[in-house]
Each structure stands twice: as structure tokens, then as C-alpha cells.
């Protein structure tokens, strides 16, 4: 957790907190901006993550390591498992998993995803205001994380999830 109350934590600080933690994953939960007709859930992962740098150097942007050569399969797998569970539990429209170089995903050295759990528009606000629906979202994210962990333990390395809803 990056905060205990309603306070802003910069993207750099979020990445730094994650990079200081050992044996972790990053799951960032958001709600999309209001678009009148849009609905559904989508999960992002970074196509490339920066190479880990020494802790002091990681705070200085131009000292970051080069981007990795291939997509981060661990993050892609985690995104797929969470997205699949979100759709199964909430029955929300499936907007898929997407590779996007978002700062907080690309600048960490651990598997990282950003869950866009819905849109802040008139149609979706009613659903998002429902405690049971939010509980289902939380349970789905947890289920996706646990499935990722199981696959990681079984195979000793993560494999990217492919199928409907992935790009």
C-alpha cells in the first residue's frame, strides 16, 4: 500500500516504494475518466520494464537502465489472470489486457499491472456504487493474483496468457 489516507503519492514515489520491496507485485487500481458510452474493465501491463538500477540511481530519471528487449511476460500473465477473473465475477464488458508504457508499470523491477475497474459515467457509477459489486472486483483481483502465484510455483517461470481479450 502506498498510502493510508486520501493523499497523493507521486508516480516516482510509487515506483520507488515498489522497487524497495522484496518479492512483490504491483497492482494499481484505477477508474477510467468519464466517457458517456464507455463501459467495462481493462488491465494494463508494460510492454517493457526498465532494467533495475541501484536504489540511489533509480531516483534520477536519466540514470535508469535501458528497456528490456522483450515484453515482460510475468506482468502480461498477471494482467491476463486478473482480467479473466474480473470478467468472470463482475460480468462487466471485457476491454481486454493491453501493453502500455505507463510510468508506474514501466519503472518497476517486479511484475506490475494497472486495473481500470470501470468508467466514471452515469451508467457505470450506479454499478460502482454497489458494495457487492466492489466486493466482487476485490475478490476477482485477489483470485487473479492467487492464480498467477500458483502458475509461478508450478512452472517456476511465468508464461504469458493468450486468448480472447489479450492483445
Secondary structure, 3 states (H helix, E strand, C coil): CCCCCCCCCCHHHHHHHHHHCCCCCEEEEEEECCCCCCCCEEEEECCCCECCCCCCHHHCHHHCCCECCCCCHHHHHHHHHHHHHHHHHHCCCEEEEEECCCHHHHCCCCCEEEEEEEECCHHHHHHHCCHHHHHHHHHHHHHHHHHHHHHHHHHCCCCCCCCCCEC
